[in-house]
Amino acid sequence: MSRKNQKAPWEEEEEIIWVSKSEMKRDMEALQKIGEELVALKPNALAKIPLDDALRDAIKDAQRFKNEARRRQLQLIGKMMRQIEIEPIQVALDKLRNKHSQTTAQLHKLEQKRDALIDNGDSMINEIMAEHPHADRQRLRQLVRQASKEKTLNKPAKAYREIFQYLKELYLKD
């Protein structure tokens, strides 16, 4: 007597992957979060992300809506994103985030350089002139003197901000 449900040992069985309802819900919420991030983007940043026309239109609509309509539109965007390949969108968003963090790091370095410039004076000016020979040494010295004077007299830090803007022009335009 043979069993009906028994397979021959040489036949391969298909592996069935069970996904819990909670896991599916977490995945849907993650897609909706990505959708919210897309809606929060400015138009020029949104143009850099590979989206199909229907999803792009839905995102533009969500940017116009408020309150309950916006919530429903975000759910629709999440639903639409289940049907498409999400990886290229995620990669583009990661690039945008990284670009922002790189710019922030560069600005922090310039702030540190400005503080060192005010504290060290001529030695730091010489270092900047070595890196950027086209920089205006006289203007830098003048701004450093003004910033030091403003600091000792507790005046508004106008020259302090001007030094930062000048360094930003020198270092970020290259």
C-alpha positions as CSV (number, residue, x, y, z in Angstrom):
1,M,0.0,0.0,0.0
2,S,1.5,3.3,-1.0
3,R,0.9,6.8,0.3
4,K,-0.7,9.4,-2.0
5,N,1.1,12.4,-0.5
6,Q,4.6,11.0,-0.5
7,K,6.9,12.3,-3.2
8,A,9.7,10.4,-4.8
9,P,13.1,11.1,-3.2
10,W,14.5,12.4,-6.5
11,E,11.9,15.2,-6.9
12,E,12.8,18.5,-5.5
13,E,10.3,20.2,-3.2
14,E,9.6,23.9,-3.5
15,E,10.4,25.8,-0.4
16,I,7.5,27.8,0.8
17,I,8.4,31.0,2.7
18,W,5.8,32.0,5.1
19,V,5.7,35.7,5.9
20,S,3.8,36.8,9.0
21,K,1.1,39.5,8.9
22,S,3.2,41.6,11.2
23,E,6.2,41.4,8.9
24,M,4.1,42.4,5.9
25,K,2.7,45.3,7.9
26,R,6.3,46.5,8.9
27,D,7.3,46.3,5.2
28,M,4.3,48.4,4.2
29,E,5.0,51.0,6.9
30,A,8.7,51.1,5.7
31,L,7.5,51.8,2.2
32,Q,5.1,54.5,3.5
33,K,8.0,56.1,5.4
34,I,10.0,56.2,2.1
35,G,7.0,57.8,0.5
36,E,6.8,60.5,3.2
37,E,10.5,61.2,2.6
38,L,9.8,61.6,-1.1
39,V,6.9,63.9,-0.4
40,A,9.2,66.1,1.8
41,L,11.7,66.6,-1.0
42,K,11.9,69.8,-3.0
43,P,11.1,69.6,-6.7
44,N,14.7,69.7,-7.9
45,A,15.7,66.9,-5.6
46,L,12.7,64.9,-6.5
47,A,13.6,65.2,-10.2
48,K,16.8,63.3,-9.5
49,I,15.0,60.2,-8.2
50,P,13.9,57.5,-10.7
51,L,10.1,57.4,-10.4
52,D,7.4,56.3,-12.8
53,D,4.9,59.0,-13.9
54,A,2.0,57.8,-11.8
55,L,4.0,57.8,-8.6
56,R,5.6,61.2,-9.4
57,D,2.1,62.6,-9.9
58,A,0.9,61.0,-6.6
59,I,3.8,62.6,-4.8
60,K,3.1,66.0,-6.3
61,D,-0.5,65.7,-5.2
62,A,0.5,64.7,-1.6
63,Q,2.7,67.8,-1.5
64,R,-0.3,70.0,-2.1
65,F,-2.7,68.2,0.4
66,K,-3.1,68.8,4.1
67,N,-4.2,66.7,7.1
68,E,-6.5,63.7,6.3
69,A,-6.1,64.0,2.5
70,R,-2.4,63.9,2.9
71,R,-2.5,60.9,5.1
72,R,-4.7,59.0,2.6
73,Q,-2.4,60.1,-0.3
74,L,0.6,58.8,1.6
75,Q,-1.1,55.4,2.0
76,L,-1.8,55.4,-1.7
77,I,1.9,56.2,-2.4
78,G,2.9,53.3,-0.1
79,K,0.5,51.0,-2.0
80,M,1.9,52.1,-5.3
81,M,5.5,51.5,-4.1
82,R,4.6,47.9,-3.4
83,Q,4.2,47.3,-7.1
84,I,7.6,48.8,-8.2
85,E,11.3,48.1,-7.6
86,I,12.2,50.1,-4.5
87,E,16.0,49.7,-4.6
88,P,16.8,52.4,-7.2
89,I,14.7,54.9,-5.2
90,Q,16.4,53.9,-2.0
91,V,19.8,54.4,-3.6
92,A,18.9,57.8,-4.9
93,L,17.6,58.9,-1.5
94,D,20.8,57.6,0.2
95,K,22.9,59.7,-2.2
96,L,20.9,62.8,-1.4
97,R,21.3,62.2,2.3
98,N,25.0,61.6,2.0
99,K,25.5,64.7,-0.1
100,H,23.8,66.7,2.6
101,S,26.0,65.2,5.4
102,Q,29.2,65.8,3.4
103,T,28.3,69.4,2.9
104,T,27.6,69.8,6.6
105,A,30.9,68.2,7.5
106,Q,32.7,70.5,5.2
107,L,31.0,73.5,6.7
108,H,32.0,72.3,10.2
109,K,35.6,72.1,9.1
110,L,35.5,75.6,7.8
111,E,34.1,76.8,11.1
112,Q,37.0,75.2,12.9
113,K,39.5,76.7,10.4
114,R,37.9,80.2,11.0
115,D,38.2,79.8,14.8
116,A,41.9,78.7,14.4
117,L,42.4,81.7,12.1
118,I,41.2,84.1,14.7
119,D,43.2,82.4,17.5
120,N,46.5,81.9,15.6
121,G,46.5,84.8,13.2
122,D,49.5,85.0,10.8
123,S,50.5,81.4,11.0
124,M,47.1,80.3,9.9
125,I,46.9,82.9,7.2
126,N,50.2,81.6,5.8
127,E,48.7,78.1,5.8
128,I,45.6,79.3,3.9
129,M,47.8,81.2,1.4
130,A,49.8,78.0,0.8
131,E,46.6,76.1,0.0
132,H,45.1,79.0,-2.0
133,P,47.7,81.3,-3.5
134,H,45.0,83.4,-5.2
135,A,43.5,84.4,-1.8
136,D,43.7,88.0,-0.6
137,R,46.2,88.0,2.3
138,Q,45.5,91.6,3.2
139,R,41.7,91.1,3.3
140,L,42.2,88.0,5.5
141,R,44.4,89.9,7.9
142,Q,42.0,92.8,8.1
143,L,39.1,90.5,8.8
144,V,41.0,88.6,11.5
145,R,42.0,91.9,13.2
146,Q,38.3,93.1,13.1
147,A,37.0,89.8,14.5
148,S,39.5,89.9,17.3
149,K,38.6,93.5,18.1
150,E,34.9,92.7,18.0
151,K,35.4,89.8,20.3
152,T,37.3,91.8,22.9
153,L,34.7,94.7,22.8
154,N,31.7,92.2,22.9
155,K,30.4,93.7,19.7
156,P,28.3,91.8,17.1
157,A,30.5,89.3,15.2
158,K,30.2,90.8,11.7
159,A,33.8,90.1,10.7
160,Y,33.6,86.6,12.2
161,R,30.8,85.8,9.7
162,E,32.6,87.5,6.9
163,I,35.7,85.3,7.5
164,F,33.5,82.3,7.3
165,Q,31.9,83.5,4.0
166,Y,35.4,84.2,2.6
167,L,36.7,80.8,3.5
168,K,33.5,79.2,2.1
169,E,34.2,80.9,-1.2
170,L,37.8,79.7,-1.2
171,Y,37.3,76.1,-0.2
172,L,33.9,75.2,-1.7
173,K,34.3,76.7,-5.1
174,D,37.3,74.4,-6.0
